Amino acid sequence: MRKIRDFHGGVHPPENKAQSLHGPIRPAGIPPQLIIPLSQSYGSGAVALVEPGQHVAKGEQIARAEGLSGVPEHAPSSGRVAAIEERSIAHPSGLPATCIVLDTDGRDEWIAHHGAEDFRQLEPAALLDLIRNAGISGMGGAGFPAAVKLSVNPANRIETLIINGTECEPYITADQALMRECSVEIIGGAEILAHLLGAKETLIGVEDNKPKGIAALRRAAQGSAIEIVSFPAKYPSGGEKQLIEMLTGKQVPSNGLPADIQVVCQNTSTTLAVYRAVHQGEPLLSRVTTVTGEAVTRPGNYEILNGTPIDWLLQQVGFRQEHCSRLIMGGPMMGFTVTNVAAPITKTSTCLLASTETELPSPPPAQPCIRCGFCSEACPVKLLPQQLYWFARGKEYEKLEDHHLFDCIECGACSYVCPSNIPLVQYYRAGKAQILELRDEHERAERSRVRFEARQERIEKIALARQEKRAQRKAAAEQRAREAGGDGSEQDLIQAAIARSRARRKEQTR
Amino acid sequence: MALQNITSPHAHGPLTTAKVMRRLLLATLPGVVALTWFFGPGTLVNIAWSCLLALGCEALVMTLRRRPVGFYLKDCSALVTATLLAIAMPPYSPWWLILVGVASSIVVAKHLYGGLGYNPFNPAMVGYVVLLISFPVEMTRWAAPLGGGATVTPGLLQALQACFNPATFDALTMATPLDLFKQHGDLTVTELWLQYPHFGRWSGVGWEWANLGFLAGGLWLLYLRIFTWHAPLAMLAALALMSALFYQGGNPGGAGSPWFHLLGGATMFGAFFIVTDPVTSAVSTTGRLIYGALIGVLIFVIRVWGNYPDAVAFAVLIMNFAAPFIDNYTQPTVYGHKRDGGSKP
């Protein structure tokens, strides 16, 4: 048995997972219109390859990756490109983004595609290309491009590959459902990743509240070197840093990456997508998303095409709009609210939570902080949230950085336990944003200072050069005057100049 | 229904500040029962009158500060301050004494510094110290305990009379064991115990039970995780260590046994109800260990070599000064950082 280390803090919010685990994964269907944002991932986004009016087949690439950290996009179903325009998307910023709007034709016709015959014959670089071209970004929520995470500096020999099947957020069961139904493919995906990274050991971490998922994975992993590790449920055990600490006892250095300690993490859904990309040659077109909450009558896990509009999806699951007070993309701990239901489901949408007022009541007004310390007891990073709160309120940015504000993972455990209902995470986000802005401002000021000084120097140099030239010219004139027999006085100089100019004029008129 | 636009987290735990405060009030119960059993209903009248005054003061200040009165009264913090002050005061204190104490606590120590959460000093202890310095006679006149000088305790009516018409009240009072101990340095501990019946088993009839009562309440709060063990345990350990070091086998000039100090005076009340006040203490666990231990040392030092028989209030106030300083040097090692505070390469 592997030794499981505990991480500091953590909370046990009500799980609320049973609601969405009643039936199998169901396909949500093909909506009449799909909206595919061109910036779905953390990276630099994508550039459209199609024109409005063009017909595309299912799986056809419709946008190419921009830069190394971009992710290409593929048509999730066959149809005609209706427009490429700004649409509202589900993003914490609430800002719209350029999207390819696709009118589906309902025929769902695939483009020709085929998988690799034996992935073990492929070079890591070729495998990486396959994954990159399949448009796979991290499906656990953050959306970091999978290929970028997998292209590890060769100096960091990867020891441990961890497949993150923790799913510690309440309500979300998408990965759990996949473990129950697609365990063989998940194990297959893990084998591909292990081969690609040359990892010495491969672990799948799952919270012990998913016994069926664990059993299915164990059955599928029989005969392979992959180890399924279960551990007691505690939020946020699914945080990458926390999971790594639990399974390996190592901590990811601050400002560092897991690869720095020879670990790579991938999410369960991502692993499955890798399997399909390599074995079947299928790009990432759909994902399993948990649609749940008291405001939907048919909660469950749905296979949803990338770009499916939320309002269309909600219609399919029996949305009780009049009861819904909050629509959350993601879980109740780290998800963000969506106010425009025309926005689409994307590759990173783990869960759509339509909650009622009784389910997730509106936050009451905040009371004063009494520094009870429940927050520092709950913080998985061992920060002092109560101190950070004071510093954030006082805009003491140096103190904030000194107290490691930037190590905050925004898991929300502190706000969850705060008896005074203080929206702590909100203060930290604002604090981080302000510090970044200040740094940016400082940098810009520094740049313009350097520019200004350089200009000043240049001007001085030119002025100096001019002065020198003038002095030289004067000296030369004096020299000539002296040669002409004068005593070099001002008068002589003038006389000499007049004589020169006369001589020149004569020359011209001749 | 319009969709709300709120940042995460969306879920919230069940605990509220008012609940924390109410649990704290409930936890004083065993200690208050013990005090009432041995000294009569004086403490109960203290608490009732003090709570009324505290609510009045809080409402008054909140009105002056133009804040919603009801919202702030509901957090029960004024009741906690008032109850702690009332428990610390001698039973059968006159009404005006309690009024001065409560006003100093709520108006001066709490609200003049910005209200709940902003006060650098423990309000109940500020109120107590103001009274102890201004009215030393009234503040050191404790009722004789049942079975340790008194055969009956005053009734409720008498207690009310003592509070609201103090001129007509006359009760049997005597110095507390801590006081006696201080003033009889030439006797050995055994002689002292023989001479005064109210020294009881370890630290005075009534006192030891009141301390055990506050210990029980404190352990319940620990079990509920209202606070962590660090500060109270460090304080008790430091006090026990100091008294063990200076016990000198009970000879004259010695300082009383560890039991005498642990179960005497306001030790347990201080450890679990005053030292644990989160607003005025250090924040990190290491910080709370240092904070608690230094309070324990100070209590012993003031009790034995200082001018006052008990010292919890002074020790706590002095360490309140030091709390921000302690915080500055006791940041926990954050995930992904090395122990020296710098991040790994």
HADDOCK unambig.tbl for C-alpha pairs under 7 A between the chains (distance, minus, plus):
assign (segid A and resid 251 and name CA) (segid B and resid 335 and name CA) 6.75 0.50 0.50
assign (segid A and resid 251 and name CA) (segid B and resid 336 and name CA) 5.31 0.50 0.50
assign (segid A and resid 252 and name CA) (segid B and resid 336 and name CA) 5.32 0.50 0.50
assign (segid A and resid 253 and name CA) (segid B and resid 336 and name CA) 4.06 0.50 0.50
assign (segid A and resid 253 and name CA) (segid B and resid 337 and name CA) 6.22 0.50 0.50
assign (segid A and resid 253 and name CA) (segid B and resid 343 and name CA) 6.59 0.50 0.50
assign (segid A and resid 253 and name CA) (segid B and resid 344 and name CA) 5.51 0.50 0.50
assign (segid A and resid 254 and name CA) (segid B and resid 336 and name CA) 4.56 0.50 0.50
assign (segid A and resid 254 and name CA) (segid B and resid 337 and name CA) 5.97 0.50 0.50
assign (segid A and resid 254 and name CA) (segid B and resid 343 and name CA) 5.84 0.50 0.50
assign (segid A and resid 254 and name CA) (segid B and resid 344 and name CA) 6.89 0.50 0.50
assign (segid A and resid 322 and name CA) (segid B and resid 1 and name CA) 5.39 0.50 0.50
assign (segid A and resid 323 and name CA) (segid B and resid 1 and name CA) 6.91 0.50 0.50
assign (segid A and resid 324 and name CA) (segid B and resid 1 and name CA) 6.62 0.50 0.50
assign (segid A and resid 325 and name CA) (segid B and resid 1 and name CA) 6.26 0.50 0.50
assign (segid A and resid 325 and name CA) (segid B and resid 2 and name CA) 6.66 0.50 0.50
assign (segid A and resid 325 and name CA) (segid B and resid 3 and name CA) 5.21 0.50 0.50
assign (segid A and resid 325 and name CA) (segid B and resid 4 and name CA) 6.15 0.50 0.50
assign (segid A and resid 326 and name CA) (segid B and resid 3 and name CA) 5.18 0.50 0.50
assign (segid A and resid 326 and name CA) (segid B and resid 4 and name CA) 5.24 0.50 0.50
assign (segid A and resid 327 and name CA) (segid B and resid 3 and name CA) 6.65 0.50 0.50
assign (segid A and resid 332 and name CA) (segid B and resid 8 and name CA) 6.98 0.50 0.50
assign (segid A and resid 332 and name CA) (segid B and resid 9 and name CA) 5.84 0.50 0.50
assign (segid A and resid 332 and name CA) (segid B and resid 10 and name CA) 4.82 0.50 0.50
assign (segid A and resid 332 and name CA) (segid B and resid 11 and name CA) 5.48 0.50 0.50
assign (segid A and resid 333 and name CA) (segid B and resid 8 and name CA) 5.86 0.50 0.50
assign (segid A and resid 333 and name CA) (segid B and resid 9 and name CA) 4.16 0.50 0.50
assign (segid A and resid 333 and name CA) (segid B and resid 10 and name CA) 5.81 0.50 0.50
assign (segid A and resid 333 and name CA) (segid B and resid 11 and name CA) 6.19 0.50 0.50
assign (segid A and resid 334 and name CA) (segid B and resid 8 and name CA) 5.26 0.50 0.50
assign (segid A and resid 334 and name CA) (segid B and resid 9 and name CA) 5.52 0.50 0.50
assign (segid A and resid 335 and name CA) (segid B and resid 8 and name CA) 5.99 0.50 0.50
assign (segid A and resid 336 and name CA) (segid B and resid 7 and name CA) 6.00 0.50 0.50
assign (segid A and resid 336 and name CA) (segid B and resid 8 and name CA) 6.03 0.50 0.50
assign (segid A and resid 337 and name CA) (segid B and resid 5 and name CA) 5.52 0.50 0.50
assign (segid A and resid 337 and name CA) (segid B and resid 6 and name CA) 6.16 0.50 0.50
assign (segid A and resid 337 and name CA) (segid B and resid 7 and name CA) 6.93 0.50 0.50
assign (segid A and resid 339 and name CA) (segid B and resid 3 and name CA) 5.66 0.50 0.50
assign (segid A and resid 339 and name CA) (segid B and resid 5 and name CA) 6.56 0.50 0.50
assign (segid A and resid 360 and name CA) (segid B and resid 10 and name CA) 6.69 0.50 0.50
assign (segid A and resid 360 and name CA) (segid B and resid 11 and name CA) 6.17 0.50 0.50
assign (segid A and resid 368 and name CA) (segid B and resid 116 and name CA) 6.38 0.50 0.50
assign (segid A and resid 368 and name CA) (segid B and resid 117 and name CA) 5.97 0.50 0.50
assign (segid A and resid 369 and name CA) (segid B and resid 117 and name CA) 5.54 0.50 0.50
assign (segid A and resid 370 and name CA) (segid B and resid 116 and name CA) 6.89 0.50 0.50
assign (segid A and resid 370 and name CA) (segid B and resid 117 and name CA) 4.48 0.50 0.50
assign (segid A and resid 370 and name CA) (segid B and resid 278 and name CA) 6.43 0.50 0.50
assign (segid A and resid 370 and name CA) (segid B and resid 279 and name CA) 5.17 0.50 0.50
assign (segid A and resid 371 and name CA) (segid B and resid 278 and name CA) 5.43 0.50 0.50
assign (segid A and resid 371 and name CA) (segid B and resid 279 and name CA) 5.35 0.50 0.50
assign (segid A and resid 372 and name CA) (segid B and resid 278 and name CA) 5.05 0.50 0.50
assign (segid A and resid 373 and name CA) (segid B and resid 283 and name CA) 6.82 0.50 0.50
assign (segid A and resid 381 and name CA) (segid B and resid 334 and name CA) 5.79 0.50 0.50
assign (segid A and resid 381 and name CA) (segid B and resid 335 and name CA) 4.89 0.50 0.50
assign (segid A and resid 382 and name CA) (segid B and resid 332 and name CA) 6.60 0.50 0.50
assign (segid A and resid 382 and name CA) (segid B and resid 333 and name CA) 6.92 0.50 0.50
assign (segid A and resid 382 and name CA) (segid B and resid 334 and name CA) 5.06 0.50 0.50
assign (segid A and resid 382 and name CA) (segid B and resid 335 and name CA) 6.33 0.50 0.50
assign (segid A and resid 383 and name CA) (segid B and resid 334 and name CA) 5.95 0.50 0.50
assign (segid A and resid 412 and name CA) (segid B and resid 8 and name CA) 6.80 0.50 0.50
assign (segid A and resid 412 and name CA) (segid B and resid 9 and name CA) 5.22 0.50 0.50
assign (segid A and resid 415 and name CA) (segid B and resid 9 and name CA) 6.88 0.50 0.50
assign (segid A and resid 416 and name CA) (segid B and resid 9 and name CA) 6.84 0.50 0.50
assign (segid A and resid 416 and name CA) (segid B and resid 11 and name CA) 6.43 0.50 0.50
assign (segid A and resid 416 and name CA) (segid B and resid 12 and name CA) 4.48 0.50 0.50
assign (segid A and resid 416 and name CA) (segid B and resid 13 and name CA) 5.23 0.50 0.50
assign (segid A and resid 417 and name CA) (segid B and resid 12 and name CA) 6.72 0.50 0.50
assign (segid A and resid 417 and name CA) (segid B and resid 13 and name CA) 5.21 0.50 0.50
assign (segid A and resid 417 and name CA) (segid B and resid 15 and name CA) 6.92 0.50 0.50
assign (segid A and resid 419 and name CA) (segid B and resid 15 and name CA) 5.10 0.50 0.50
assign (segid A and resid 419 and name CA) (segid B and resid 16 and name CA) 3.83 0.50 0.50
assign (segid A and resid 419 and name CA) (segid B and resid 17 and name CA) 4.75 0.50 0.50
assign (segid A and resid 420 and name CA) (segid B and resid 16 and name CA) 5.91 0.50 0.50
assign (segid A and resid 420 and name CA) (segid B and resid 17 and name CA) 5.40 0.50 0.50
assign (segid A and resid 426 and name CA) (segid B and resid 7 and name CA) 6.79 0.50 0.50
